[in-house]
Amino acid sequence: MAALSSEVKVFVIQALACFDTPSQVAESVQKEFGLTITRQQIESHDPTKVSGKGLAAKWKQLFEDTRKRFREDITEIPIANKAYRLRGLNRMADKAEGMRNLTLTAQLYEQAAKECGDMYVNRKIEPDKPLGSQADQQHAVAEYKLEPDEGVPTTPYL
């Protein structure tokens, strides 16, 4: 087992703290540093594993700090951003529509609607109010910005 430089150790420990697998880390080290490292050697830098119990205190601290920051800060992960996901769905929908794949286009539109908001959210109904009560009607009127005298159309739009 070859000794690793501090730079490679930091890279390995931070990757493991971000829940990358030893195989993924080995591949990343190969691309980044041109070093071939075994999965077992990488696993020895993970303090949560049996083989990593003898890791130095400074490396354990780096692992814990990185993992804590990774769990708390999702702003650096693009797909965690709603606008990023919607842009991706828009590109896919445009491409699917251009290919005349209407089924996939409809599915992508549905996914975009789910991303946008509460169209598919279960609403909690208060147990002391029956369905169809005046409060529910007022909520529906306010939600769709209808005036109370307009009411809801009785014929479905097809």
Backbone hydrogen bonds, N-H to C=O, Kabsch-Sander energy under -0.5 kcal/mol:
donor,donor_aa,acceptor,acceptor_aa,energy
9,K,5,S,-2.4
10,V,6,S,-2.6
11,F,7,E,-1.9
12,V,8,V,-2.7
13,I,9,K,-3.0
14,Q,10,V,-2.5
15,A,11,F,-2.1
16,L,12,V,-2.5
17,A,13,I,-2.2
18,C,14,Q,-1.2
19,F,16,L,-1.6
20,D,15,A,-2.1
25,V,21,T,-2.5
26,A,22,P,-2.6
27,E,23,S,-2.0
28,S,24,Q,-2.2
29,V,25,V,-2.8
30,Q,26,A,-2.0
31,K,27,E,-2.1
32,E,28,S,-2.9
33,F,29,V,-2.8
34,G,29,V,-0.9
34,G,30,Q,-0.9
35,L,29,V,-1.0
37,I,35,L,-0.7
42,I,38,T,-1.8
43,E,39,R,-2.7
44,S,40,Q,-1.2
45,H,42,I,-2.0
46,D,43,E,-1.7
49,K,46,D,-1.8
52,G,49,K,-0.9
53,K,50,V,-1.4
55,L,52,G,-1.5
60,K,56,A,-2.1
61,Q,57,A,-2.5
62,L,58,K,-1.9
63,F,59,W,-2.3
64,E,60,K,-2.6
65,D,61,Q,-2.7
66,T,62,L,-2.5
67,R,63,F,-2.6
68,K,64,E,-2.3
69,R,65,D,-2.4
70,F,66,T,-2.6
71,R,67,R,-2.4
72,E,68,K,-1.9
73,D,69,R,-2.4
74,I,72,E,-0.9
77,I,74,I,-1.4
80,A,77,I,-1.6
81,N,78,P,-2.2
85,R,81,N,-2.0
86,L,82,K,-2.5
87,R,83,A,-2.3
88,G,84,Y,-2.1
89,L,85,R,-2.6
90,N,86,L,-2.4
91,R,87,R,-2.3
92,M,88,G,-2.4
93,A,89,L,-2.7
94,D,90,N,-2.5
95,K,91,R,-2.2
96,A,92,M,-2.9
97,E,93,A,-2.6
98,G,94,D,-2.2
99,M,95,K,-1.5
100,R,97,E,-1.3
101,N,96,A,-2.8
102,L,100,R,-1.3
105,T,101,N,-2.2
106,A,102,L,-2.4
107,Q,103,T,-2.0
108,L,104,L,-2.4
109,Y,105,T,-2.4
110,E,106,A,-2.2
111,Q,107,Q,-2.3
112,A,108,L,-2.3
113,A,109,Y,-2.2
114,K,110,E,-2.0
115,E,111,Q,-2.1
116,C,112,A,-1.9
117,G,113,A,-1.1
120,Y,117,G,-0.7
121,V,118,D,-0.8
125,I,123,R,-0.6
129,K,126,E,-1.4
133,S,130,P,-1.3
137,Q,133,S,-2.1
138,Q,134,Q,-2.5
139,H,135,A,-2.2
140,A,136,D,-2.4
141,V,137,Q,-2.3
142,A,138,Q,-2.5
143,E,139,H,-2.7
144,Y,140,A,-1.9
145,K,142,A,-0.6
146,L,141,V,-2.4
150,E,147,E,-1.4
151,G,147,E,-1.1
158,L,156,P,-0.6
